[in-house]
Amino acid sequence: MEKLKIFDLQEAYILTKTGSKGSKSYQVMIVTPFGDFALLSHISYQEDEEIVLKINNFINSGQVSLLVQQNQRNYLFFSSLFTLFVMAIAAYFATSPATTCTFYKSIDKVFIERKSLRGNQIIEHPLESILRFDIQEQQYKYSKVYRAVIMLKSGEEIPINPQYTDEKSIRYAVSRILSFLRN
């Protein structure tokens, strides 16, 4: 909250500001011999017009004081609501699952565990059901990204990690898995 005591008013007018993309905003300006004072922006043009009329009527009247109040509650409410909405969407996409893939020779199983804020998923298959490991590629903008996929004898494809990444790290991961399973 800001309180201004302004003396010797000369006039009030609405300053129109045009943005780079043609958008317009309005602001009430009060002229005094000591300089121009700006009231709040982001208020509607109609409200600004009412305030200018009040101030100019006050200047031409014999009144000794005038109280003008403005608030930006609507503007702040909608901008805060929009910010919260964007943050919620960003948080949803930022919480992609963390994947742990574990091969157990002793019990002849592979476990793929995906944990996220949206839930947990465990995929379990016997090692003998694995036919081979493939590397899938996908075009992303101007480059390619890759992910490792377990191909089962049943024809099912299970991505080790649903997210794609660079080819070098995927090839390294697949070679480490194959090396472990051969020994």
C-alpha positions as CSV (number, residue, x, y, z in Angstrom):
1,M,0.0,0.0,0.0
2,E,1.3,3.4,-0.9
3,K,-0.2,6.7,0.3
4,L,0.6,9.9,-1.6
5,K,-0.1,13.4,-0.3
6,I,-0.2,15.5,-3.4
7,F,-0.6,19.3,-3.2
8,D,-1.4,21.9,-5.8
9,L,-3.0,19.6,-8.4
10,Q,-3.2,21.0,-11.9
11,E,-4.9,18.1,-13.9
12,A,-5.3,14.4,-14.3
13,Y,-5.1,12.4,-17.6
14,I,-4.8,8.9,-18.9
15,L,-1.5,7.9,-20.3
16,T,-1.8,5.2,-23.0
17,K,1.2,2.9,-23.4
18,T,1.5,0.7,-26.5
19,G,3.5,-2.5,-26.2
20,S,5.8,-4.0,-28.8
21,K,3.1,-6.3,-30.1
22,G,0.4,-3.6,-30.2
23,S,-1.1,-4.3,-26.7
24,K,-2.3,-1.2,-24.8
25,S,-2.1,-0.4,-21.1
26,Y,-3.5,2.7,-19.4
27,Q,-2.3,4.6,-16.4
28,V,-3.7,7.7,-14.6
29,M,-1.2,10.6,-14.4
30,I,-1.5,13.5,-12.0
31,V,0.2,16.7,-12.9
32,T,1.6,19.1,-10.2
33,P,4.2,21.8,-10.2
34,F,6.5,19.4,-8.5
35,G,6.3,16.7,-11.2
36,D,3.9,14.1,-12.6
37,F,2.7,11.3,-10.4
38,A,1.5,7.9,-11.8
39,L,-1.2,5.9,-10.1
40,L,-1.5,2.1,-10.5
41,S,-1.3,0.5,-14.0
42,H,-3.2,-2.7,-15.0
43,I,-6.5,-1.1,-14.0
44,S,-9.3,-1.1,-16.6
45,Y,-9.7,1.9,-18.8
46,Q,-13.2,2.6,-17.4
47,E,-11.9,2.7,-13.8
48,D,-9.1,5.0,-14.9
49,E,-11.6,7.2,-16.6
50,E,-13.7,7.5,-13.5
51,I,-10.7,8.4,-11.4
52,V,-9.6,11.1,-13.8
53,L,-13.1,12.5,-13.7
54,K,-13.1,12.5,-9.9
55,I,-9.7,14.2,-9.7
56,N,-10.5,16.8,-12.4
57,N,-13.9,17.6,-10.7
58,F,-12.1,17.9,-7.4
59,I,-9.6,20.4,-8.9
60,N,-12.5,22.6,-10.2
61,S,-14.5,22.3,-6.9
62,G,-14.0,24.0,-3.6
63,Q,-13.4,20.7,-1.7
64,V,-10.4,20.6,0.6
65,S,-9.5,16.8,0.2
66,L,-10.1,13.9,-2.1
67,L,-9.5,10.2,-1.4
68,V,-8.9,8.0,-4.4
69,Q,-8.4,4.3,-3.9
70,Q,-7.2,1.7,-6.4
71,N,-6.3,-2.0,-6.1
72,Q,-4.9,-4.6,-8.4
73,R,-6.6,-7.6,-6.8
74,N,-8.3,-8.9,-9.9
75,Y,-5.0,-8.5,-11.9
76,L,-3.0,-10.1,-9.2
77,F,-5.5,-12.9,-8.7
78,F,-5.5,-13.9,-12.4
79,S,-1.7,-13.6,-12.8
80,S,-1.2,-15.7,-9.6
81,L,-3.7,-18.3,-10.8
82,F,-2.0,-18.5,-14.2
83,T,1.4,-18.8,-12.5
84,L,0.1,-21.7,-10.3
85,F,-1.4,-23.4,-13.3
86,V,1.9,-23.3,-15.2
87,M,3.8,-24.5,-12.2
88,A,1.4,-27.4,-11.7
89,I,1.9,-28.5,-15.4
90,A,5.6,-28.1,-15.1
91,A,5.7,-30.2,-11.9
92,Y,3.7,-32.9,-13.5
93,F,6.1,-33.3,-16.5
94,A,9.2,-32.8,-14.3
95,T,8.3,-35.8,-12.1
96,S,9.0,-38.4,-14.7
97,P,9.6,-41.8,-13.3
98,A,13.0,-43.0,-12.0
99,T,13.7,-46.5,-13.5
100,T,15.7,-49.3,-11.9
101,C,16.4,-52.3,-13.9
102,T,17.9,-55.3,-12.0
103,F,18.9,-58.7,-13.4
104,Y,19.1,-61.6,-11.0
105,K,20.9,-64.7,-12.3
106,S,20.2,-66.6,-9.0
107,I,16.5,-66.4,-9.3
108,D,16.5,-66.1,-13.1
109,K,14.5,-62.9,-13.3
110,V,14.6,-59.3,-14.5
111,F,12.8,-56.6,-12.6
112,I,12.1,-53.1,-14.0
113,E,10.9,-50.8,-11.3
114,R,9.5,-47.4,-12.2
115,K,8.9,-45.0,-9.4
116,S,7.3,-41.6,-9.7
117,L,4.9,-39.3,-7.8
118,R,2.1,-40.6,-10.0
119,G,2.7,-44.2,-8.8
120,N,5.0,-47.2,-8.9
121,Q,5.2,-49.9,-11.5
122,I,7.1,-53.2,-11.3
123,I,7.7,-55.3,-14.4
124,E,9.0,-58.8,-13.8
125,H,10.0,-61.5,-16.4
126,P,12.2,-64.6,-16.3
127,L,15.6,-64.2,-17.9
128,E,14.9,-67.1,-20.2
129,S,12.0,-65.2,-21.8
130,I,14.4,-62.5,-23.1
131,L,15.0,-63.0,-26.9
132,R,17.4,-60.0,-27.4
133,F,18.1,-56.4,-26.6
134,D,17.4,-53.7,-29.2
135,I,18.2,-50.1,-29.4
136,Q,15.3,-47.9,-30.6
137,E,16.0,-44.6,-32.2
138,Q,13.7,-41.6,-32.5
139,Q,14.2,-38.3,-34.4
140,Y,14.2,-35.3,-32.0
141,K,14.5,-31.9,-33.7
142,Y,17.8,-32.0,-35.5
143,S,19.3,-35.1,-33.9
144,K,18.4,-38.7,-32.9
145,V,17.8,-40.0,-29.4
146,Y,17.9,-43.7,-28.3
147,R,16.6,-46.1,-25.7
148,A,17.3,-49.7,-24.8
149,V,14.4,-52.2,-25.3
150,I,14.1,-55.8,-24.0
151,M,12.6,-58.0,-26.7
152,L,10.8,-61.0,-25.2
153,K,10.1,-64.3,-27.0
154,S,6.4,-63.5,-26.8
155,G,7.0,-60.5,-29.1
156,E,6.5,-58.0,-26.4
157,E,8.9,-55.0,-26.3
158,I,9.7,-53.6,-22.8
159,P,11.7,-50.3,-22.7
160,I,14.3,-50.4,-19.9
161,N,13.8,-46.7,-19.5
162,P,10.9,-45.0,-21.3
163,Q,12.9,-41.8,-21.9
164,Y,15.3,-41.5,-24.8
165,T,18.9,-40.3,-24.4
166,D,22.2,-40.3,-26.3
167,E,23.4,-43.3,-28.3
168,K,26.7,-43.7,-26.5
169,S,25.2,-44.2,-23.0
170,I,22.6,-46.6,-24.3
171,R,25.1,-48.7,-26.2
172,Y,27.3,-48.8,-23.1
173,A,24.3,-49.9,-20.9
174,V,23.3,-52.7,-23.3
175,S,26.9,-53.9,-23.6
176,R,27.2,-54.0,-19.8
177,I,23.9,-56.0,-19.5
178,L,25.0,-58.5,-22.2
179,S,28.4,-58.9,-20.5
180,F,26.7,-59.6,-17.2
181,L,24.3,-62.1,-18.6
182,R,27.0,-64.0,-20.5
183,N,29.2,-64.5,-17.4
